[in-house]
Amino acid sequence: MPTQPTPPTSVASRRQRPRATAIAPLHHYHNVHLVLRQRILDGRYPRGSLLAGERDLAAEFGVARVTVRSALAALQRDGLIRREQGRGTIVTEPAPAPSRSDAVDAFDVLFDSILSLGLRSRARVLEFGPVAAVPAVAAALQLDDGAPVLRIVRQRTLDQRPISYTMAWLPTALGRGLGRRELTARPLLSWLKSQGVRVERADETLSACAAEPAVAAELDVPLGAPLLEARRTLFDAAGRPVMHFVGRYRPERYQYRLQLSREPRAARVEVISERG
């Protein structure tokens, strides 16, 4: 059963303290900014509450205080916090829903939520290295059958419990400089962005599947247990495939939320991770 959220904390109350759960180190202020932003939007840091101090946040995320300072400055530009001398960093009201002219694209909402989940969870690399592309992967990446690709298999845990078993394939040119340390510390979407790749389109299919032996062992579920499967191919601005991804998830811990609207840019798709 999911655990109950911590009751809101007012300005006059004790500051929010970091969770004790281990988290992979984050090496860029943008990553810290994404996690804190998602916590505010999710209501984990309610309006009027105080964020932990720079020292505590730096310890939680494993970064320098100057990195935290940059992340907080970005949150202030977003209108999500204000910083008052002698009081600390105070959560303000989330920005109002965007108007027709400045609406946030559903694509950005989805990928922000995927990045946030990747940053809040902990990754363990199971397999990493070049392989020959099988037909399904070659077709997705628009390569010849058997062409060399980089294959990455990881298990993710959230709150020390397994949530996903994921496989990703990259064209070898995009994998230069990518190592196990990076794969443990950051999501692949973050890596692609750091390499100057701007993802402009994604083709995704959601379905159910049965847990195979290797997947069942990593997700701690019975053999043949029902899982949620996401298959996703990402494309850059030129329409070239940059990654093919297959994720298998424990369905009680991972959900997609879809909000429909007749105004296309008001539609929202986001990943929801359940705790507990």
C-alpha positions in Angstrom: 0.0 0.0 0.0 1.3 3.6 -0.8 2.6 5.4 2.3 0.8 8.5 3.4 2.4 11.9 2.4 4.1 14.0 5.1 1.7 16.7 6.4 2.4 20.2 5.0 4.8 22.5 6.9 4.1 26.2 7.3 6.7 29.0 7.2 6.6 29.2 11.0 7.2 25.4 11.3 10.4 23.5 11.0 12.1 23.5 7.6 11.6 20.6 5.2 14.3 18.0 5.8 15.8 15.8 3.0 14.6 12.2 2.8 17.0 9.6 4.1 16.6 7.4 1.0 19.8 7.2 -1.0 19.8 9.0 -4.3 22.3 8.8 -7.2 24.6 11.9 -7.4 23.4 14.7 -9.7 26.1 16.6 -11.4 24.2 19.6 -13.0 22.0 22.3 -11.5 19.4 21.6 -14.2 18.9 18.1 -12.7 18.4 19.4 -9.2 16.1 22.1 -10.5 13.9 19.5 -12.2 13.6 17.4 -9.1 12.7 20.3 -6.8 10.4 21.8 -9.4 8.5 18.5 -9.6 8.2 18.2 -5.8 6.7 21.7 -5.7 4.2 21.0 -8.5 3.3 17.6 -6.9 2.5 19.4 -3.6 5.3 17.7 -1.7 6.5 21.2 -0.8 3.2 23.1 -0.3 2.7 26.8 -0.7 4.2 28.7 2.2 6.6 25.9 3.3 10.3 26.4 3.7 12.7 24.4 1.6 15.7 22.9 3.3 18.8 25.1 3.4 21.5 25.0 0.7 23.7 22.8 2.9 21.0 20.2 3.4 20.0 20.1 -0.2 23.6 19.8 -1.3 24.0 16.8 1.0 20.8 15.2 -0.3 21.7 15.5 -4.0 25.5 15.0 -3.6 26.4 18.3 -5.2 28.2 21.5 -4.3 26.3 24.4 -2.7 26.9 26.6 -5.7 25.0 24.0 -7.8 22.1 24.2 -5.4 22.2 28.0 -5.5 21.9 27.9 -9.3 18.9 25.5 -9.1 17.2 27.7 -6.6 17.8 30.7 -8.9 16.1 28.8 -11.7 13.1 28.0 -9.4 12.8 31.7 -8.5 12.7 32.6 -12.2 9.9 30.0 -12.6 8.0 31.9 -9.9 7.9 28.8 -7.6 9.9 30.2 -4.7 11.0 33.4 -3.2 14.2 33.9 -1.1 14.0 36.2 2.0 17.0 37.2 4.1 16.6 35.9 7.6 13.7 33.5 6.7 15.0 31.3 4.0 13.5 29.9 0.7 9.7 29.9 0.7 7.5 28.0 -1.7 5.1 30.4 -3.5 2.0 29.4 -5.5 2.7 27.4 -8.6 2.4 29.4 -11.7 -1.2 29.7 -13.0 -2.4 27.4 -15.7 -0.9 28.6 -19.0 -3.1 30.6 -21.4 -3.8 29.7 -24.9 -0.8 31.8 -26.1 1.8 30.4 -23.8 0.7 26.9 -23.0 3.2 24.3 -22.1 3.4 21.6 -24.7 2.2 18.1 -23.6 5.5 16.8 -25.0 7.5 18.9 -22.5 5.2 17.9 -19.6 5.7 14.2 -20.4 9.5 14.4 -20.8 9.9 16.6 -17.6 8.0 13.9 -15.7 10.1 11.1 -17.2 13.3 13.0 -16.3 12.1 13.7 -12.8 11.4 10.0 -12.2 14.8 9.1 -13.5 16.4 11.6 -11.2 14.5 10.5 -8.1 15.1 6.8 -8.7 18.4 4.9 -8.5 19.8 3.0 -11.5 21.8 -0.2 -11.6 23.5 -1.0 -14.9 23.0 -4.7 -15.8 24.4 -4.7 -19.3 26.3 -2.1 -21.3 28.1 -2.5 -24.6 27.9 -2.7 -28.4 25.7 -5.4 -30.0 24.4 -6.2 -33.5 20.9 -4.6 -34.0 18.2 -7.2 -34.2 15.5 -6.5 -36.8 13.1 -4.7 -34.5 15.8 -2.4 -33.2 17.3 -1.8 -36.6 13.9 -0.9 -38.0 13.2 1.6 -35.1 16.6 3.2 -35.5 16.4 3.1 -39.4 19.6 1.0 -39.6 20.5 -2.2 -41.5 19.9 -5.5 -39.7 23.0 -6.3 -37.7 24.3 -2.8 -37.7 26.3 -2.0 -34.5 24.4 -0.2 -31.8 25.0 0.5 -28.1 22.7 -1.5 -25.8 22.0 -0.5 -22.2 20.0 -2.5 -19.7 19.2 -1.1 -16.3 17.1 -1.8 -13.3 15.6 1.2 -11.4 14.5 1.3 -7.8 12.5 4.0 -6.0 12.5 4.1 -2.2 14.7 1.0 -2.3 12.1 -1.1 -4.2 12.3 -2.1 -7.9 10.2 -0.2 -10.3 11.5 -0.9 -13.8 13.6 -3.0 -16.1 14.7 -1.0 -19.1 16.5 -1.6 -22.3 17.8 1.2 -24.6 19.6 1.2 -27.9 21.6 4.1 -29.3 23.4 4.6 -32.6 27.1 4.1 -31.8 28.0 7.7 -32.7 25.8 9.0 -29.9 27.3 6.7 -27.3 30.8 8.0 -27.5 32.0 9.0 -24.0 29.0 7.3 -22.3 30.1 5.0 -19.5 28.7 3.1 -16.6 29.2 6.0 -14.2 27.1 8.3 -16.3 24.4 5.6 -16.7 24.2 5.2 -12.9 24.1 9.0 -12.2 21.7 10.4 -14.8 18.8 9.5 -17.2 19.6 8.9 -20.8 17.5 11.9 -21.8 19.8 14.1 -19.7 22.8 12.5 -21.4 21.4 13.1 -24.9 20.7 16.7 -24.0 24.3 17.2 -22.8 25.5 16.0 -26.2 23.5 18.6 -28.0 20.7 16.3 -29.1 17.3 18.0 -29.0 14.5 15.5 -28.9 11.6 16.8 -31.1 9.3 13.8 -31.5 8.6 10.4 -29.8 6.6 7.4 -31.0 5.4 5.4 -28.1 3.3 2.3 -27.5 1.9 1.1 -24.2 0.9 -2.5 -23.6 0.9 -5.3 -21.1 3.5 -8.1 -21.0 4.4 -11.1 -18.9 7.5 -11.1 -16.8 10.3 -13.2 -18.3 12.8 -14.9 -16.0 15.5 -12.2 -16.0 12.9 -9.4 -15.7 11.0 -11.2 -12.9 14.2 -11.6 -10.9 15.1 -8.0 -11.2 11.6 -6.6 -10.4 11.0 -9.2 -7.6 7.8 -10.5 -9.1 6.6 -14.0 -10.0 7.5 -15.5 -13.4 4.8 -14.5 -15.8 3.4 -11.6 -13.6 1.7 -8.9 -15.6 3.8 -5.8 -16.3 3.3 -2.5 -18.0 5.5 -2.2 -21.1 6.4 1.1 -22.9 8.1 1.1 -26.3 9.5 4.5 -27.3 11.5 5.7 -30.2 12.9 9.3 -30.0 13.7 11.5 -32.9 15.8 14.7 -33.2 14.9 17.9 -35.0 16.0 16.4 -38.4 13.7 13.4 -37.9 16.6 11.0 -37.2 16.0 8.3 -34.6 18.4 8.9 -31.6 17.2 6.2 -29.2 14.9 3.1 -29.1 13.7 2.2 -25.6 11.7 -0.6 -24.1 10.7 -0.4 -20.4 8.9 -2.9 -18.3 7.3 -1.7 -15.1 5.6 -2.9 -12.0 2.1 -1.6 -12.7 1.3 -0.8 -9.1 4.3 1.6 -9.0 4.2 3.3 -12.4 1.2 5.0 -14.2 0.6 7.2 -17.2 -1.8 10.1 -16.6 -3.5 11.5 -19.7 -5.5 14.8 -19.6 -7.5 15.4 -22.8 -8.5 18.8 -24.2 -10.0 20.2 -27.4 -7.2 22.7 -27.2 -4.2 20.6 -28.3 -1.6 22.5 -26.3 -3.7 22.2 -23.1 -3.4 18.4 -23.3 -1.1 16.7 -20.8 0.6 13.4 -20.5 2.8 12.6 -17.6 4.4 9.7 -15.8 3.2 9.1 -12.2 5.3 6.9 -9.8 3.5 5.5 -6.8 5.4 5.3 -3.5 5.1 2.5 -1.0 
